[in-house]
Structures are given as structure tokens and as C-alpha cells.
Amino acid sequence: MLNLQAKRSVLRLFTYGMYAVTSQHENRNGVFLANWLSQCSFEPPMLMLAVENDSTTLQLIQASGTFAVHVLATGQREFAGMLGKASRTNPRKLDAARWQPSAVTQNPILQDTLGYVECRVTGQTDAGDSTVLVGEIIAAELLNHELAPLTMQETGFRHFG
């Protein structure tokens, strides 16, 4: 029998970074806050990303076949919180960010982050209330290497577990 309290407690011990994920399709831009992300291959360089099924940005990713992952910096809790709001209630989240379209994919590239990778989707699978995307890294840029990455622990944000 599953001990639900133990499950929550143990899952909250997992360490996570905080990432801004962007995509675009047909002049529609999207952004959301992610933390279920990991590199999954060295050659070719790939990562996997879990996205909630009701995310409007997931629809853009699936339509365009690309996404960009930005590493947020320590101290960007407020910025992360704004990106974490649902697009249905805050559809103009990108208005509060400095960004420009990528020369590679046209995805929004957030300027006030540590760096980013751009990915081409190579696979996806259902995962309960989320979709796990696998993306091959096709571009990357380091924007600021002097700060540490923002973590879930630093923000104090919590998943229900």
C-alpha cells in the first residue's frame, strides 16, 4: 500500500532547477515555467522535458516541433513566479520579459537568463497529466556565467507530490 505522506515527502526531496520554456508557431508565442527536465543523451545532445497536458505552450511546441529552454538565475524568484502563472489568466507574460526571436527557430529567447538551448522535438510520450518531450539540442548560448542557477528549493515553490 502506498503511503501518500511518505510519497509527498520523498518527492519533495528531489532537486530541481527552474527553467523558462518558450515556443512559437504562426506568430503565437508561449512561455511557461518548468522544472521536470533532464539531459538524456550525450550524442546527439538531447534532453527530456515534462509539460502539463493543458499547457497552451505544449500546443505551440507540438505544432512547431521546437522549443527553447532558458536557465533562470538565482534571485529570479519573482520572474519565475510570473512565468509560472497560467497563460489563460496571464496571456501576455512575455511582455514583462526582454526577448528577441531566435535566428534558428524564431522561438522567443529570453535575454535575462543564464543561457539557453534550443531543441527540435524527436519524440514524445504520454505521462499521466503531462507529456514528456525528447528534444535534440540544435543551438545553445551562454548569456551569463557569473550567477548560480535558480532552484526549486530557493523559490520555495512546491508541487503537490
C-alpha positions as CSV (number, residue, x, y, z in Angstrom):
1,M,0.0,0.0,0.0
2,L,1.3,3.4,-1.0
3,N,2.0,5.8,2.0
4,L,0.8,9.1,0.4
5,Q,2.5,11.3,3.1
6,A,5.9,9.5,2.6
7,K,5.5,9.8,-1.2
8,R,5.0,13.5,-0.9
9,S,7.9,13.9,1.5
10,V,10.3,11.9,-0.6
11,L,9.3,13.6,-3.9
12,R,9.8,17.0,-2.3
13,L,13.4,15.9,-1.6
14,F,14.2,15.6,-5.3
15,T,16.3,18.5,-6.5
16,Y,15.1,20.6,-9.4
17,G,16.2,23.6,-11.3
18,M,13.8,26.3,-12.6
19,Y,13.6,26.8,-16.3
20,A,11.7,29.1,-18.7
21,V,10.5,27.2,-21.8
22,T,9.4,29.1,-24.9
23,S,8.0,28.2,-28.2
24,Q,6.2,29.9,-31.1
25,H,4.0,28.9,-34.0
26,E,2.4,31.1,-36.6
27,N,3.2,34.3,-34.7
28,R,1.8,33.0,-31.4
29,N,4.4,32.9,-28.6
30,G,4.3,30.9,-25.5
31,V,6.3,30.6,-22.3
32,F,5.9,28.5,-19.1
33,L,7.9,27.6,-16.0
34,A,9.4,24.1,-16.0
35,N,11.4,22.1,-13.5
36,W,10.9,18.5,-14.7
37,L,13.8,18.5,-17.2
38,S,17.0,16.5,-17.6
39,Q,19.7,15.8,-20.2
40,C,19.1,12.3,-21.5
41,S,21.8,11.8,-24.2
42,F,25.4,13.0,-24.8
43,E,25.5,12.1,-28.5
44,P,23.5,13.5,-30.0
45,P,22.9,16.0,-27.2
46,M,19.3,15.6,-26.0
47,L,17.1,16.5,-23.1
48,M,13.7,15.4,-21.9
49,L,11.0,17.8,-20.6
50,A,7.7,17.1,-19.0
51,V,4.9,19.6,-19.9
52,E,1.4,19.6,-18.4
53,N,-1.1,18.5,-21.0
54,D,-3.3,21.6,-20.5
55,S,-0.4,24.0,-21.3
56,T,-1.0,26.3,-24.2
57,T,2.7,26.3,-24.9
58,L,2.6,22.5,-25.4
59,Q,0.3,23.1,-28.3
60,L,2.8,25.5,-29.8
61,I,5.7,23.1,-29.3
62,Q,3.8,20.2,-30.9
63,A,2.8,22.4,-33.9
64,S,6.3,23.9,-34.4
65,G,8.4,20.9,-33.4
66,T,10.8,23.2,-31.5
67,F,11.2,24.7,-28.0
68,A,13.9,26.7,-26.1
69,V,14.9,26.1,-22.5
70,H,16.3,29.0,-20.5
71,V,18.2,28.5,-17.3
72,L,17.0,31.1,-14.7
73,A,19.4,32.7,-12.3
74,T,19.5,32.7,-8.5
75,G,17.4,35.7,-7.3
76,Q,14.9,35.5,-10.2
77,R,12.1,34.1,-8.0
78,E,9.6,36.9,-8.9
79,F,10.3,36.5,-12.6
80,A,9.9,32.7,-12.3
81,G,6.6,33.2,-10.4
82,M,5.3,35.4,-13.2
83,L,6.2,32.8,-15.8
84,G,4.5,30.1,-13.8
85,K,1.1,31.8,-14.0
86,A,-1.3,30.1,-16.4
87,S,-1.5,31.7,-19.8
88,R,-5.2,31.6,-19.6
89,T,-5.1,34.2,-16.8
90,N,-1.9,36.0,-17.9
91,P,-1.7,35.6,-21.7
92,R,0.9,38.5,-22.0
93,K,3.6,37.1,-19.8
94,L,6.3,37.8,-22.4
95,D,5.5,41.5,-22.2
96,A,7.3,41.6,-18.9
97,A,10.5,40.0,-20.3
98,R,13.3,41.2,-22.6
99,W,13.3,38.8,-25.5
100,Q,14.0,38.5,-29.2
101,P,13.2,35.8,-31.8
102,S,15.8,33.1,-32.3
103,A,17.6,33.2,-35.6
104,V,17.4,29.4,-35.7
105,T,13.8,28.6,-34.7
106,Q,12.1,32.0,-34.2
107,N,11.3,30.9,-30.6
108,P,11.4,33.8,-28.1
109,I,14.9,33.9,-26.5
110,L,14.8,35.5,-23.0
111,Q,17.8,37.9,-22.5
112,D,17.8,38.0,-18.7
113,T,18.8,34.4,-18.2
114,L,22.0,32.4,-17.7
115,G,21.7,30.8,-21.1
116,Y,19.5,28.7,-23.3
117,V,19.4,25.7,-25.5
118,E,17.0,25.3,-28.5
119,C,15.6,21.9,-29.2
120,R,14.0,20.1,-32.1
121,V,11.4,17.6,-30.8
122,T,12.4,14.0,-31.7
123,G,9.8,12.1,-29.7
124,Q,7.1,12.3,-27.1
125,T,5.1,10.1,-24.8
126,D,2.1,10.4,-22.5
127,A,2.9,10.6,-18.8
128,G,-0.3,10.9,-16.8
129,D,-1.3,14.5,-16.7
130,S,1.8,15.5,-18.6
131,T,3.6,14.8,-21.9
132,V,7.3,14.0,-21.9
133,L,9.1,15.5,-24.9
134,V,12.5,14.5,-26.1
135,G,14.4,17.2,-27.9
136,E,17.7,17.2,-29.7
137,I,19.7,20.4,-28.9
138,I,20.3,22.3,-32.1
139,A,21.5,25.6,-30.7
140,A,22.9,27.0,-27.4
141,E,24.2,30.2,-26.0
142,L,25.7,31.1,-22.6
143,L,24.5,34.6,-21.7
144,N,25.8,35.0,-18.1
145,H,28.1,32.5,-16.3
146,E,28.7,34.6,-13.1
147,L,25.5,33.6,-11.3
148,A,24.2,30.3,-10.0
149,P,21.1,28.7,-11.4
150,L,17.8,29.2,-9.6
151,T,16.5,26.1,-7.9
152,M,13.0,25.0,-6.8
153,Q,14.3,25.0,-3.2
154,E,15.4,28.6,-3.4
155,T,12.0,29.7,-4.7
156,G,10.0,27.9,-2.1
157,F,7.6,26.8,-4.8
158,R,6.1,23.3,-4.1
159,H,4.5,20.7,-6.2
160,F,1.7,18.7,-4.5
161,G,3.7,15.5,-4.9
